Every structure is written in C-alpha cells, then in structure tokens.
Amino acid sequence: MANDAVAPIAKSNDTAVIAPPIQPLIVDACGRTDRGLVRKINEDQFAVAELAKIMRVTQTSLSGPVEHTEATPAHLFVVADGMGGYAGGEIASRIAVHTVEECLLKSLKWFLGGRGAEGEEVASKLQAAVEEADERVLKESDASPELRSMGSTLTLALHHGRELFVAHAGDSRAYLCRDRVLHRMTRDHTLYANLAKQGDLPDDPKELARARRTITNAVGGTQQGVQTDLVRAALEDNDVLLLCTDGLTLM
C-alpha cells in the first residue's frame, strides 16, 4: 500500500532500526458459475475485478512510459444469487453486480489505505454500493409487474494491500481459509438462521427446508431498506478467500 512506502522507525539501544515495509500480497483469483440440474436459467452472477490508480500522459517532451499505474492495485470480488421467479432472479443479480462495479469505480479513492478513518470510509462506500443496488433492483421491479418482488443476495469483498473488507446481505457466504482451517466471515440472513439462534427450529423436514429458503434480508425483494453486514480483516500470506452462493454451501 502507499502507506507502507515509508517504513516506521523503532529505537533499540539508542540505535535507529528501520523496520522492513509490509509487502503487499500477490493475488491470484478466478470465478465460475453453473446453472445446475434444477433451474432452466442461471440466476447466479459473479465478478472479479482489479482497480488501480492510473495516469495517462497525453503529451510530453520527455521519453519514457506514457501510462503510469499504482504499484499495488485493489481487487474486488462479487457474488450475487438472484431470486424472484422466472427471469426476475437473473435480472436482479445482474443489476446488483453492475451497480457495485459502477458505484465503487466512481466513489472509492484508490490511493487511500485501509487504516483508521480511511478504513471507515472504505467500509461506508461498500455499504453505499449495496444500498444503491437495493434501490435499483426495487425500481426495476416496480416498473415491471412480471418482475415484482425480485431480489438478490449480495456478497462483495474488497482487498488492498493486506486489508480485506466484506459487505454482505443474504445467504451467499464469504470464507477465509488460513492454515488449512476454514473461517466463516458472514452470517446467513435467513429464517432458518433466526430460528436456530432462538433455539426454535421446527422438527418437520419440510418446514426446515422452507426456513432455509426464506431470505430475511436481501437486495430488492419485498421490502425496501437492505441491512448490510460489514466485516474487516487483516490478510496473511497464503490466505484463501472464498465467496459462494448457497448452491455450493448446501452441498
């Protein structure tokens, strides 16, 4: 990160010792989605993006590169699982992913680090992107009766340097695998999760299945006003981040 360009100085035995700068992580990322064996259309969407500060020199008397980029880019990962009847779920998840991409491109200052007040600003921008996605899905739903009540889960992660921010609504999950141990970073916004927390799960298997399918907080849907969970973590070498829909977690 830019903040790490100047290393902190610590004193030991009256001798100034320069601590080594924290090296940014090298990121290797990919995504995949599959329609599965049940539905006729794929309602799941994902995006993997790299964002960097860039300057293009359009005219100069100097020789050298005409394009300069930030040495440490940020990375954005998004997963959305649509719901709401034929075609509606696919449209809702597509709107959600596009909105996140557009909002963060316009609002985030990529030269900022993730510490202190700057970290709070990054988190607020992620929350604002989720809320904007909620508004756009609801607007599209209101304009088309056949899309009424469509919605989508939305889980996104932003990585820069060694900082990770996760914003989440619904039951698509984020996991962090460290030292071969899988740590769940998000909580499901479902009726099942609410009942389990209260210790009041039904005995009927059909009721349990219905509770798992009932999303209580999502982008769009039947109620306006999505509630965004925000998680922040420091990354280490060899960490693995997994974002996935319930199509994977239920397996």
C-alpha positions as CSV (number, residue, x, y, z in Angstrom):
1,M,0.0,0.0,0.0
2,A,1.1,3.6,-0.4
3,N,1.1,4.0,3.4
4,D,3.8,1.4,3.6
5,A,6.2,3.2,1.3
6,V,7.8,5.0,4.3
7,A,8.8,2.3,6.9
8,P,8.3,3.1,10.6
9,I,11.4,3.7,12.7
10,A,11.9,1.9,16.0
11,K,14.7,2.5,18.5
12,S,16.8,-0.3,20.1
13,N,19.8,0.5,22.3
14,D,19.8,4.1,21.1
15,T,20.3,3.0,17.5
16,A,17.7,3.7,14.9
17,V,16.4,0.5,13.3
18,I,14.3,0.7,10.2
19,A,11.6,-2.0,10.2
20,P,11.1,-3.7,6.8
21,P,8.0,-2.4,4.9
22,I,4.9,-4.7,4.9
23,Q,4.9,-6.3,1.4
24,P,1.5,-6.3,-0.4
25,L,0.0,-9.7,-1.3
26,I,0.1,-11.1,-4.8
27,V,-3.4,-12.0,-5.8
28,D,-4.5,-14.9,-7.9
29,A,-8.2,-15.0,-8.4
30,C,-10.8,-16.7,-10.6
31,G,-14.6,-17.4,-10.6
32,R,-17.1,-19.8,-12.0
33,T,-20.8,-20.2,-12.1
34,D,-23.0,-23.1,-13.2
35,R,-26.8,-23.4,-13.9
36,G,-27.0,-26.7,-12.1
37,L,-29.5,-29.5,-12.7
38,V,-32.7,-27.9,-11.4
39,R,-33.3,-24.5,-12.9
40,K,-33.7,-23.6,-16.5
41,I,-31.7,-20.3,-16.2
42,N,-28.7,-19.4,-14.1
43,E,-29.6,-16.8,-11.5
44,D,-26.1,-16.6,-10.0
45,Q,-23.6,-13.8,-11.0
46,F,-20.1,-13.1,-10.1
47,A,-17.3,-10.5,-10.9
48,V,-13.6,-10.4,-10.3
49,A,-12.0,-7.0,-10.9
50,E,-8.8,-5.2,-10.5
51,L,-8.7,-1.5,-9.7
52,A,-5.7,0.7,-9.9
53,K,-4.8,4.4,-9.9
54,I,-3.7,5.3,-13.4
55,M,-2.2,8.4,-15.1
56,R,-2.0,8.6,-18.9
57,V,0.4,11.2,-20.3
58,T,-1.1,12.5,-23.5
59,Q,1.7,14.9,-24.4
60,T,5.2,15.4,-23.0
61,S,8.7,16.4,-24.0
62,L,10.2,13.5,-22.0
63,S,10.8,10.0,-23.1
64,G,9.6,7.0,-21.2
65,P,6.2,5.4,-20.4
66,V,3.1,7.3,-21.3
67,E,1.0,5.4,-18.8
68,H,1.7,5.1,-15.0
69,T,-0.2,2.8,-12.7
70,E,-0.4,2.3,-9.0
71,A,2.1,-0.4,-8.0
72,T,-0.4,-2.1,-5.6
73,P,-3.9,-2.4,-7.2
74,A,-7.1,-3.1,-5.3
75,H,-9.2,-6.2,-6.0
76,L,-12.9,-6.5,-6.0
77,F,-14.8,-9.8,-5.8
78,V,-18.6,-10.0,-6.0
79,V,-21.2,-12.9,-5.8
80,A,-24.9,-12.5,-6.2
81,D,-27.7,-15.1,-6.2
82,G,-31.0,-13.9,-7.7
83,M,-34.5,-14.8,-6.5
84,G,-38.0,-13.9,-7.5
85,G,-39.5,-16.2,-10.2
86,Y,-38.7,-16.8,-13.8
87,A,-36.2,-14.3,-15.2
88,G,-36.5,-12.0,-12.2
89,G,-33.7,-13.5,-10.2
90,E,-31.3,-13.4,-13.1
91,I,-32.1,-9.7,-13.7
92,A,-31.9,-8.8,-10.0
93,S,-28.5,-10.4,-9.6
94,R,-27.2,-8.8,-12.8
95,I,-28.3,-5.3,-11.6
96,A,-26.7,-5.9,-8.2
97,V,-23.3,-6.8,-9.7
98,H,-23.3,-4.0,-12.2
99,T,-24.3,-1.5,-9.6
100,V,-21.5,-2.5,-7.2
101,E,-18.9,-2.1,-10.1
102,E,-20.2,1.3,-11.1
103,C,-20.6,2.7,-7.6
104,L,-17.1,1.7,-6.4
105,L,-15.5,2.9,-9.6
106,K,-17.0,6.3,-9.1
107,S,-16.7,6.6,-5.3
108,L,-13.6,4.9,-4.0
109,K,-10.3,6.8,-3.7
110,W,-7.9,4.0,-4.6
111,F,-4.9,5.8,-3.2
112,L,-6.3,5.5,0.3
113,G,-5.2,2.9,2.6
114,G,-7.4,0.8,4.8
115,R,-6.4,2.0,8.3
116,G,-8.2,4.3,10.7
117,A,-10.6,6.8,9.3
118,E,-9.7,5.8,5.8
119,G,-10.8,2.3,6.5
120,E,-14.1,3.6,7.8
121,E,-14.6,5.5,4.6
122,V,-13.9,2.4,2.5
123,A,-16.5,0.5,4.6
124,S,-19.1,3.2,4.1
125,K,-18.5,3.2,0.4
126,L,-19.2,-0.6,0.2
127,Q,-22.3,-0.1,2.3
128,A,-23.5,2.7,0.0
129,A,-22.9,0.4,-3.1
130,V,-25.1,-2.3,-1.5
131,E,-27.9,0.2,-0.7
132,E,-27.7,1.7,-4.3
133,A,-28.1,-1.9,-5.7
134,D,-31.2,-2.3,-3.4
135,E,-32.7,0.9,-4.8
136,R,-32.1,0.0,-8.4
137,V,-33.5,-3.5,-8.1
138,L,-36.6,-2.2,-6.4
139,K,-37.0,0.5,-9.1
140,E,-36.8,-2.1,-11.9
141,S,-39.2,-4.3,-10.0
142,D,-41.8,-1.6,-9.6
143,A,-41.6,-0.7,-13.3
144,S,-42.3,-4.3,-14.5
145,P,-45.2,-6.3,-12.9
146,E,-43.7,-9.6,-14.1
147,L,-40.5,-8.8,-12.0
148,R,-42.4,-7.8,-8.9
149,S,-40.6,-8.9,-5.7
150,M,-37.4,-10.0,-7.4
151,G,-34.3,-9.7,-5.4
152,S,-30.8,-11.0,-4.9
153,T,-28.3,-11.9,-2.3
154,L,-25.1,-9.8,-2.5
155,T,-21.7,-10.5,-1.0
156,L,-18.6,-8.5,-2.0
157,A,-15.1,-8.3,-0.9
158,L,-12.5,-5.5,-1.5
159,H,-8.8,-6.2,-1.0
160,H,-6.0,-3.7,-0.9
161,G,-2.5,-4.3,0.4
162,R,-3.2,-6.6,3.3
163,E,-6.6,-5.3,4.2
164,L,-9.9,-7.1,3.4
165,F,-13.4,-5.6,3.6
166,V,-16.5,-7.7,3.2
167,A,-20.0,-6.4,2.7
168,H,-22.9,-8.8,2.8
169,A,-26.7,-9.2,2.6
170,G,-28.5,-12.6,2.2
171,D,-27.2,-16.1,2.4
172,S,-24.3,-16.1,-0.1
173,R,-21.2,-16.6,2.1
174,A,-17.6,-15.4,2.5
175,Y,-15.0,-17.8,3.9
176,L,-11.3,-17.2,4.8
177,C,-9.1,-20.3,4.7
178,R,-5.9,-19.9,6.8
179,D,-3.5,-22.6,7.8
180,R,-5.9,-25.2,6.3
181,V,-8.8,-24.0,8.6
182,L,-11.9,-22.6,7.0
183,H,-13.3,-19.5,8.9
184,R,-16.8,-18.3,8.0
185,M,-16.9,-14.5,7.8
186,T,-20.6,-13.9,7.2
187,R,-23.9,-14.9,8.8
188,D,-26.9,-16.1,6.8
189,H,-29.8,-13.7,6.7
190,T,-32.5,-16.5,6.6
191,L,-35.4,-17.6,8.6
192,Y,-33.5,-20.8,9.5
193,A,-30.6,-18.8,11.0
194,N,-33.0,-16.7,13.0
195,L,-34.8,-19.8,14.4
196,A,-31.6,-21.5,15.1
197,K,-30.3,-18.5,17.1
198,Q,-33.5,-18.6,19.2
199,G,-33.3,-22.4,19.6
200,D,-36.7,-22.8,18.0
201,L,-36.0,-24.9,14.8
202,P,-39.1,-27.0,13.7
203,D,-39.0,-30.8,13.6
204,D,-40.7,-31.1,10.3
205,P,-38.1,-31.5,7.5
206,K,-40.4,-29.6,5.0
207,E,-40.6,-26.6,7.4
208,L,-36.8,-26.8,7.9
209,A,-36.3,-26.7,4.1
210,R,-38.7,-23.7,3.8
211,A,-36.9,-21.9,6.5
212,R,-33.6,-22.3,4.7
213,R,-35.0,-20.9,1.5
214,T,-36.6,-17.9,3.2
215,I,-34.3,-14.9,2.9
216,T,-34.9,-12.2,5.5
217,N,-32.5,-9.6,4.2
218,A,-31.6,-9.0,0.5
219,V,-31.1,-6.5,-2.3
220,G,-34.6,-5.8,-3.6
221,G,-37.3,-8.3,-2.7
222,T,-40.5,-7.4,-0.9
223,Q,-39.1,-4.8,1.5
224,Q,-37.1,-1.6,0.9
225,G,-34.1,-1.0,3.1
226,V,-31.4,-3.6,2.9
227,Q,-29.2,-4.1,6.1
228,T,-25.5,-4.5,5.2
229,D,-23.2,-6.6,7.4
230,L,-19.6,-5.3,7.3
231,V,-16.5,-7.4,8.2
232,R,-12.9,-6.2,8.2
233,A,-9.8,-8.4,8.4
234,A,-6.1,-8.3,8.0
235,L,-4.7,-10.8,5.5
236,E,-1.7,-13.0,5.7
237,D,0.5,-14.9,3.2
238,N,-1.2,-17.9,1.6
239,D,-4.7,-16.9,2.8
240,V,-7.5,-18.1,0.5
241,L,-10.8,-16.2,0.2
242,L,-13.9,-18.0,-1.0
243,L,-17.2,-16.2,-2.0
244,C,-20.0,-18.6,-2.9
245,T,-23.8,-18.9,-3.1
246,D,-25.9,-21.5,-1.3
247,G,-25.6,-23.7,-4.4
248,L,-22.1,-24.6,-3.0
249,T,-22.6,-24.3,0.8
250,L,-25.7,-26.5,0.8
251,M,-23.7,-29.3,-0.9
